[in-house]
Amino acid sequence: MSKAHASGGRLRTAVVGVGHLGKFHARIYKENPRSELVCVVDTDPARAQELARELGCAALESPAQLPADIDAVSIAVPTVHHARVAIPLLERGIACLVEKPLAASSEDARAILDAAKRGGALLSVGHVERFQPGLRKVREMKLAPRFIECHRLAPLSFRSMDVGVVHDLMIHDLDLVLDLVESPVKSFDAAGGAILTEKEDVASVRLVFENGARANVTASRASMSPMRRFRMFSSENYVSLDFTKNYGLIIQKGPEWESGREALRSSNPAELAARKDWLQEKVLKISELELGQMDRPLQAELDSFLACVAEGREPEVSGEDGARALELADRIAAAIREQQW
């Protein structure tokens, strides 16, 4: 438990790197009742000072200048700098949420984890899709997936250009699949290549897990239209989620599943069309998932992070989770590079 929380005060927070994403972190910390935003840090003094004036906090140019009594920090600098920024802070015992991917390499990721152990510091990774309302609902249902299909397509944003699409976009779904399947990857087959940039812009991979589950994961940052869809199949259910629309659908066996299957064998298309309600309500049970209003996943992620810091709990997305997703992303990206598009 942090000193601030133990004394009844708010957690003293900071954000290192206040570009596109870091600004959102800072604004959320400013409004969160658990947090007192102390400062923002950026190598661009003008950018840091502009945001600091907006939020009423201090502006610093280096994380080494962070006060000794800081409780929690978001690190939203470019991926190549994650290890350089995170390791000294974790060694100081400061809780850190490092944006995904955890590091630029698996070696750097392990160095970050080691620093957290040395400093006794909480380490979380910004796999924000874990906090999508639909995914949280699916995890609550405790389904046992046998096949998962993910599509994450986006137009080129000209952000995160220091990594390819596997580490930029696909890694979100790799983390989700690893979390839900809960089994080591046995093998995979990957395809993709560079189209608009020097790194891969499109990638697709078929994962085979030791427990027999499969997953197809596709990502592109060269698409005309955005798409963020997730489908999961088990022996009992089919779940479909559209993250963009915050819409979910689940199909299950209905109360007349066994008898209905017999009737279906002798039914022609016209008869099925006339008995659509019976098919969808009795033979099958088709229902929309109750997701409620579209929550802001980043707000939920940061609130969870602060709660874990205050209460001394393990984070929902641990450093080990981030390292595991990164290691798989590294292997997939390497396999794609070998194709030499």
ZIBEL-V149564 format. One record per backbone hydrogen bond with DSSP energy under -0.5 kcal/mol. CO is the residue of the C=O (numbers start at 1). NH is the residue of the N-H. E is the energy in kcal/mol with one decimal. If there is no record, write none. Layout:
co/nh/e
CO/NH/E
CO/NH/E
This chain:
co/nh/e
2/6/-2.4
3/7/-1.7
4/9/-2.6
5/8/-1.7
11/13/-0.7
11/36/-3.1
12/71/-2.6
12/72/-1.8
13/38/-2.9
13/39/-1.0
14/74/-2.1
15/17/-0.6
15/41/-2.7
16/76/-3.1
19/23/-1.9
20/24/-0.6
21/24/-0.7
21/25/-1.7
22/26/-2.4
23/27/-2.4
24/28/-2.3
25/29/-2.6
26/30/-2.1
27/31/-1.4
28/32/-1.7
32/35/-1.7
34/11/-3.1
36/13/-2.3
36/38/-0.7
38/58/-2.3
39/15/-1.3
40/60/-2.7
41/17/-3.6
43/45/-0.9
44/48/-2.2
45/49/-2.7
46/50/-2.2
47/51/-1.9
48/52/-2.4
49/53/-2.2
50/54/-1.7
51/55/-2.3
52/56/-1.5
52/57/-1.7
58/40/-2.3
60/42/-2.1
62/65/-1.8
63/66/-1.6
67/70/-1.3
71/95/-1.7
72/14/-1.4
73/97/-2.6
74/16/-3.1
74/76/-0.6
75/99/-2.4
78/81/-2.4
79/82/-1.8
81/85/-2.1
82/86/-3.3
83/87/-2.1
84/88/-0.5
85/89/-1.0
86/90/-2.8
87/91/-2.3
88/92/-1.0
89/94/-2.1
90/93/-1.7
95/73/-2.4
96/98/-0.6
96/124/-2.6
97/75/-2.8
97/99/-0.5
98/126/-2.7
105/109/-2.1
106/110/-2.2
107/111/-1.8
108/112/-2.1
109/113/-2.3
110/114/-2.4
111/115/-1.9
112/116/-2.0
113/117/-1.8
114/118/-2.4
115/119/-2.4
116/120/-0.8
116/121/-2.1
117/120/-0.5
122/96/-2.4
123/319/-0.8
124/98/-2.7
125/127/-2.2
126/100/-0.7
126/128/-1.7
127/130/-1.7
128/131/-2.1
129/132/-1.7
132/136/-2.3
133/137/-2.0
134/138/-2.2
135/139/-2.4
136/140/-1.7
137/141/-1.2
138/142/-0.6
138/143/-0.7
139/142/-1.0
143/145/-0.8
146/214/-2.3
147/233/-3.2
148/216/-2.6
149/231/-2.7
150/218/-2.2
151/229/-2.4
152/220/-2.0
153/227/-2.4
154/223/-1.9
160/163/-1.3
164/168/-1.9
165/169/-2.5
165/170/-2.4
166/171/-1.4
169/172/-1.6
169/173/-0.7
170/173/-0.5
170/174/-2.2
171/175/-2.1
172/176/-1.8
173/177/-2.8
174/178/-2.5
175/179/-2.2
176/180/-2.2
177/181/-2.9
178/182/-1.6
184/210/-2.6
187/208/-2.8
189/206/-2.2
191/204/-2.8
193/201/-2.3
193/202/-1.5
200/165/-3.0
201/221/-2.6
202/193/-2.0
203/219/-2.9
204/191/-2.7
205/207/-0.6
205/217/-2.7
206/189/-1.7
207/215/-1.8
208/186/-2.9
208/187/-1.8
209/212/-2.1
213/209/-2.7
214/148/-1.5
215/207/-3.3
215/217/-0.5
216/150/-2.6
217/205/-2.4
218/152/-2.1
219/203/-2.7
220/154/-2.0
227/153/-2.8
228/243/-2.2
228/244/-0.7
229/151/-2.4
230/241/-3.1
231/149/-2.9
232/239/-2.9
233/146/-3.5
233/147/-1.8
236/253/-0.7
237/234/-2.7
238/251/-2.8
239/232/-2.7
240/249/-2.5
241/230/-2.4
241/243/-0.6
242/246/-1.1
242/247/-1.8
247/242/-2.8
248/289/-2.2
249/240/-2.8
250/287/-2.3
251/238/-1.8
252/285/-2.7
254/257/-1.5
256/260/-2.6
257/261/-1.8
258/262/-1.1
259/263/-1.7
260/264/-2.3
261/265/-1.1
262/266/-0.6
263/266/-0.9
264/267/-1.0
268/272/-2.2
269/273/-2.3
270/274/-1.7
271/275/-1.2
273/276/-0.9
275/279/-2.4
276/280/-2.5
277/281/-1.8
278/282/-2.3
278/283/-1.9
279/284/-2.0
280/286/-1.5
282/256/-2.5
283/254/-2.7
284/286/-0.5
285/252/-2.1
285/287/-0.6
287/250/-2.8
289/291/-1.2
293/295/-0.7
295/297/-0.9
296/300/-2.2
297/301/-2.8
298/302/-2.6
299/303/-2.4
300/304/-2.2
301/305/-2.3
302/306/-2.5
303/307/-2.3
304/308/-2.3
305/309/-2.1
306/310/-2.7
307/311/-2.3
308/312/-1.1
308/313/-1.5
309/2/-0.7
316/318/-0.6
317/125/-1.6
318/322/-2.1
319/323/-2.4
320/324/-2.4
321/325/-2.2
322/326/-2.1
323/327/-2.6
324/328/-1.8
325/329/-2.3
326/330/-2.8
327/331/-1.8
328/332/-2.3
329/333/-2.8
330/334/-2.2
331/335/-1.9
332/336/-2.0
333/337/-2.3
334/338/-1.6
336/339/-1.3
337/340/-1.4
